[in-house]
Structures are given as structure tokens and as C-alpha cells.
Amino acid sequence: MKENRTARLTLLIDPEKKKLFEEICASKDLTPSQVVRRLIRQYVQENAGNRTLPEWLKDND
């Protein structure tokens, strides 16, 4: 099962880093949102400790 709701995450980033990040994402045919979601999923998986994770969060898609 996948996430079925969305929530907005706003962050501040240096404009030059943002531009470079967007260029790299585009070169890999990915949106910045896809990359950030992957990074967050990976971070949660690696740092969840003893927390029980939902099955959809355990997948590495």
C-alpha cells in the first residue's frame, strides 16, 4: 500500500543550490519532489530505531 494523503513541506534553500538541485533532478528525469520523498523515506528507514514502520514505508520503490 502507498501513502494515500499528501502534506506540504516548505523549506528554505539557497537559490544556487536549488537551481543546481533542479538541474540534476531534471537530468535524471525526476522531479525535485520525487527525490525529496526518496530522501525522507530513506532517512526514516535508517533512523526509525524501534518504531514500527508501516509496510508501505518498508518498501524501497
C-alpha positions in Angstrom: 0.0 0.0 0.0 1.2 3.5 -0.8 0.7 6.8 1.0 -2.8 8.0 0.3 -2.6 11.5 1.6 -0.3 14.4 1.0 1.0 17.2 3.1 3.0 20.2 2.1 6.6 20.6 3.4 8.1 24.1 3.0 11.8 24.6 3.3 14.2 27.4 2.6 17.3 26.7 0.5 20.0 28.8 -1.1 18.8 29.8 -4.6 22.0 28.5 -6.2 21.7 25.1 -4.5 18.0 25.0 -5.6 18.9 25.7 -9.2 21.6 23.0 -9.2 19.3 20.5 -7.5 16.6 21.1 -10.0 19.0 20.7 -12.9 20.3 17.4 -11.6 16.8 16.1 -10.9 15.8 17.0 -14.5 18.9 15.3 -15.9 17.7 12.1 -14.2 14.1 12.6 -15.4 13.0 13.1 -11.8 11.1 15.9 -10.1 12.5 17.5 -7.0 9.5 16.2 -5.1 10.3 12.6 -6.0 13.9 13.0 -4.9 13.0 14.6 -1.6 10.4 11.9 -0.9 13.0 9.3 -1.5 15.5 11.0 0.8 12.9 11.3 3.5 11.8 7.7 3.2 15.5 6.6 3.3 16.2 8.8 6.4 13.1 7.5 8.2 14.0 3.9 7.4 17.6 4.4 8.6 16.7 6.3 11.8 13.4 4.8 12.9 15.0 3.0 15.8 12.5 0.7 17.5 9.5 2.4 15.8 7.2 0.1 13.9 7.0 1.2 10.3 4.0 0.7 8.0 4.6 -1.9 5.3 4.5 0.7 2.5 7.3 2.6 4.2 9.5 -0.5 4.3 9.4 -0.9 0.5 12.3 0.6 -1.5 10.5 1.7 -4.6 
